[in-house]
C-alpha cells in the first residue's frame, strides 16, 4: 500500500503558505482603506461582516446545526481571540515602531513550540528546532531587530501578550475544528469578531460614517482574500501539519507583505528582505523533510 502522508503534508504546507500570503495582504489593504478616511474598527467590522455570509454560503445548512455549547465556544473564544490578537498588535503601535512590533509578534512560533512541548502534544525535534531558529532569524533580518534605544514597556507588553495569545489561539482553533468543519468554524468565528469590532466602532462613533469607494474595495478584498480564503486554507492545512509546523510555515507572511508593499506602496525590497526570505524558505524545506520522515516512521509502525 502506498504511503500518502508526505504528499498530504506537502499539500498542507502549500495551503498554509497561501493562507499566510493572504493574511500578509491585510496590513497593506488596511493602509489603503484607512488612507481613504475609514477608521480601523469600521474597516475591520466590514471585513468580517462581508466575509461571514460567504462562509455560511460555503458551509451550507450544516452551519446552523452546530450544537449550542460548541457554537458559543467558537463565537466567544474563536472570535474573541481573533479580536484580542488584532487589537493588541495594533494598540502596541502607539508605543513601539512597526518593525519592532513585527519582530516581537513573530516570536509566536516559539511560544507555540514551547506550549505544545509543555502540553506533550508535539515533540521538538532537532530539525524543527533548527527550522524554528531559521524562521525567527529570517523575520529578524527582514524587519530589523529592535534597536539599542530603550523600548516602551507598555508597547512591548502589548505585542508580546498578543504573540502568546495567538500561540494559544492556534491549538484552540485546531481543537474546535475537530468538532466542526473548517468552513463552519470560520463562519461563526467571523460573526464573533464582527460583534467585537462593531462594538468598538459604535463606541468611537466611526461605524456609521460612510465609506469611500477605495475603502469599500479594501473592505471587500479583506473579506474575500484576508478572511474567507485565508481562514479556510489555514484551517485545512492546520489539520494535517499541527500547530507547531503550521506556525513555522506561516512565517512566510511578512516576506509576502514586503513584496506586496513594494508593488502597491512603492516600498523597496531590501537585501535583508531577500536574505530573510531565503532563511524562511530553508526553514520550510527542513520542516517538510521532517514531515516526510514522520510519515515514513508512521508507515513503518503499521
C-alpha positions in Angstrom: 0.0 0.0 0.0 1.4 3.4 -1.0 2.0 6.0 1.8 0.2 9.3 1.2 1.4 11.2 4.3 4.3 13.0 2.7 2.1 14.1 -0.3 -0.7 15.2 2.1 1.8 17.1 4.2 3.3 18.8 1.1 -0.2 19.9 0.0 -1.0 21.2 3.5 2.3 23.1 3.6 1.2 24.8 0.4 -2.2 25.6 1.8 -0.8 27.2 4.9 1.8 29.2 2.8 -1.0 30.6 0.6 -3.1 31.4 3.7 -0.1 33.2 5.1 0.2 35.3 2.0 -3.5 36.1 2.2 -3.0 37.2 5.8 0.1 39.1 4.8 -2.0 41.2 2.4 -4.1 42.6 5.3 -1.8 45.3 6.5 -1.3 46.8 3.0 -5.1 46.6 2.3 -5.8 48.1 5.7 -3.5 51.0 5.0 -5.3 51.6 1.7 -8.6 51.6 3.4 -7.5 54.0 6.2 -5.9 56.3 3.6 -9.4 56.8 2.2 -10.6 58.1 5.6 -12.1 55.0 7.1 -11.3 54.1 10.8 -9.7 50.9 11.7 -12.6 49.4 13.7 -15.1 50.3 10.9 -12.8 48.7 8.2 -12.3 45.5 10.2 -16.0 45.3 11.0 -16.9 45.4 7.3 -14.2 42.9 6.6 -15.8 40.3 8.9 -19.4 41.3 8.2 -18.9 40.8 4.5 -16.9 37.5 4.9 -19.5 35.8 7.2 -22.3 35.4 4.6 -19.8 34.0 2.1 -18.5 31.5 4.6 -22.1 30.5 5.6 -22.9 30.0 1.9 -19.9 27.7 1.6 -20.7 25.8 4.8 -24.4 25.2 3.8 -27.2 24.3 6.2 -24.8 22.4 8.4 -23.5 25.7 9.8 -26.9 26.2 11.5 -26.9 22.7 13.1 -23.9 23.3 15.3 -24.5 22.4 18.9 -25.0 25.4 21.2 -22.0 24.7 23.5 -19.7 24.4 20.6 -21.2 27.5 18.9 -20.7 29.6 22.0 -17.0 28.5 22.2 -16.4 29.4 18.6 -18.1 32.8 19.0 -16.5 33.7 22.3 -13.2 32.0 22.2 -12.6 32.0 18.5 -14.0 35.3 17.5 -12.9 37.0 20.8 -9.4 35.6 20.5 -9.0 36.9 16.9 -10.2 40.3 18.1 -7.8 40.3 21.0 -4.8 39.5 18.9 -5.6 42.1 16.3 -6.4 44.7 18.9 -3.3 44.3 20.9 -0.9 44.3 17.9 -2.5 47.5 16.6 -2.5 49.0 20.1 1.2 48.4 20.5 2.0 50.6 17.6 1.2 53.6 19.8 4.4 52.9 21.7 6.8 50.9 19.5 7.8 51.1 15.9 6.2 48.8 13.3 9.4 46.9 12.7 9.8 46.2 16.4 6.2 45.2 16.7 6.6 42.7 13.8 9.8 41.2 15.2 8.2 40.7 18.7 4.9 39.4 17.4 6.6 36.8 15.2 8.1 35.2 18.3 4.7 33.3 18.4 6.1 30.2 16.7 8.5 29.9 19.6 5.6 30.2 22.1 3.6 27.6 20.1 6.5 25.2 20.3 7.1 25.8 24.0 3.4 25.5 24.8 2.9 22.3 22.7 6.0 20.8 24.3 4.7 21.5 27.8 1.4 20.1 26.9 3.0 17.0 25.4 1.2 17.3 22.1 4.2 17.9 19.9 7.9 16.8 20.1 10.5 19.4 19.5 13.0 17.5 17.3 16.3 18.8 16.2 15.0 19.6 12.7 12.1 21.5 14.0 14.3 23.5 16.4 16.6 24.4 13.6 13.7 25.4 11.3 12.2 27.5 14.2 15.5 29.3 14.7 15.9 29.9 11.0 12.4 31.2 10.6 12.8 33.6 13.6 16.2 34.7 12.3 14.7 35.4 8.9 12.0 37.5 10.5 14.6 39.4 12.4 16.7 40.1 9.3 13.6 41.2 7.3 12.0 43.6 9.7 15.2 44.5 11.7 15.9 43.6 15.3 14.9 46.2 17.9 17.5 49.0 18.1 19.6 50.0 21.0 17.2 52.7 22.1 15.0 51.9 25.1 11.6 50.5 24.2 8.4 51.5 25.9 7.5 48.6 28.2 3.7 49.1 27.6 4.1 48.6 23.9 6.4 45.6 24.3 3.9 44.1 26.8 1.0 44.5 24.4 2.7 42.9 21.4 4.2 40.0 23.4 0.8 39.4 25.0 -0.6 39.2 21.5 2.0 36.7 20.5 1.3 34.5 23.5 -2.5 34.8 22.9 -2.0 33.8 19.3 0.1 30.8 20.3 -2.7 29.7 22.5 -5.3 30.5 19.8 -3.8 28.2 17.1 -4.3 24.9 19.0 -7.6 26.2 20.4 -8.9 26.7 16.8 -7.5 23.3 15.9 -9.5 21.7 18.7 -12.7 23.5 17.6 -12.1 22.4 14.0 -12.0 18.7 15.1 -15.6 19.2 16.3 -16.8 21.0 13.2 -15.6 21.7 9.6 -13.1 24.5 8.9 -15.6 26.5 6.9 -18.3 26.4 9.6 -15.7 27.3 12.3 -14.5 30.3 10.1 -18.1 31.4 9.5 -19.0 31.6 13.2 -15.6 33.0 14.1 -16.3 35.9 11.7 -19.6 36.6 13.4 -17.8 36.7 16.8 -15.1 39.1 15.5 -17.8 41.2 13.8 -19.6 41.8 17.2 -16.4 42.8 18.9 -15.2 45.3 16.3 -18.7 46.6 15.6 -19.0 47.4 19.3 -15.7 49.2 19.1 -16.8 51.2 16.1 -20.1 52.2 17.7 -18.3 53.3 20.8 -15.9 55.6 19.0 -18.7 56.7 16.5 -16.9 55.7 13.3 -19.0 52.8 12.3 -21.9 54.9 11.0 -19.7 57.1 8.8 -19.9 56.3 5.0 -17.1 54.5 3.3 -15.3 55.9 0.2 -15.1 53.7 -2.9 -11.4 52.9 -2.2 -12.3 51.9 1.3 -15.1 49.6 0.0 -12.7 48.0 -2.3 -10.3 47.4 0.5 -13.0 46.0 2.8 -14.3 43.6 0.1 -10.8 42.4 -0.7 -10.1 42.0 3.0 -13.2 39.9 3.4 -12.6 37.6 0.4 -8.8 37.3 0.5 -7.8 38.1 4.1 -10.7 36.2 5.7 -12.6 33.7 3.5 -9.7 32.3 1.6 -7.1 32.8 4.4 -9.1 31.1 7.2 -10.3 28.2 5.1 -6.9 27.3 3.8 -5.2 27.8 7.2 -7.6 25.5 9.0 -7.3 22.9 6.3 -3.5 22.9 6.5 -3.6 23.0 10.2 -5.5 19.7 10.3 -2.5 17.9 8.7 0.5 19.8 9.9 -0.4 20.5 13.6 0.2 23.8 15.4 4.0 23.9 15.5 4.6 23.2 11.8 1.7 25.5 10.8 3.2 28.3 12.9 6.6 27.9 11.2 5.3 27.7 7.7 3.2 30.8 8.3 6.3 32.9 8.9 6.4 33.4 5.1 3.7 36.0 5.8 6.0 39.1 6.4 8.1 38.3 3.3 4.9 38.4 1.2 3.9 41.6 3.0 7.2 43.1 1.9 6.8 42.0 -1.7 3.2 43.3 -1.9 4.1 46.6 -0.3 6.8 47.0 -2.9 4.2 46.8 -5.7 1.3 48.6 -4.1 3.1 51.1 -1.8 6.4 51.6 -3.6 8.5 50.3 -0.7 11.8 48.8 -2.0 12.7 45.1 -1.3 16.0 45.3 0.5 18.8 42.8 0.7 17.7 42.0 4.2 14.3 41.1 2.9 15.7 38.7 0.4 18.1 37.1 2.9 15.3 36.7 5.4 13.1 35.2 2.8 15.8 32.6 1.9 16.2 31.7 5.6 12.4 31.1 5.9 12.4 29.1 2.7 15.1 26.9 4.1 13.1 26.5 7.3 10.1 25.3 5.4 12.2 22.8 3.4 13.6 21.4 6.7 10.2 21.3 8.1 8.9 19.4 5.0 11.8 16.9 5.4 10.8 16.3 9.0 7.2 15.8 7.9 8.3 13.2 5.3 10.4 11.4 7.9 7.4 11.4 10.3 5.3 9.8 7.6 7.9 7.1 6.9 8.1 6.4 10.6 4.3 6.1 10.9 4.2 3.8 7.9 6.9 1.5 9.4 4.9 1.2 12.6 1.7 0.0 10.9 
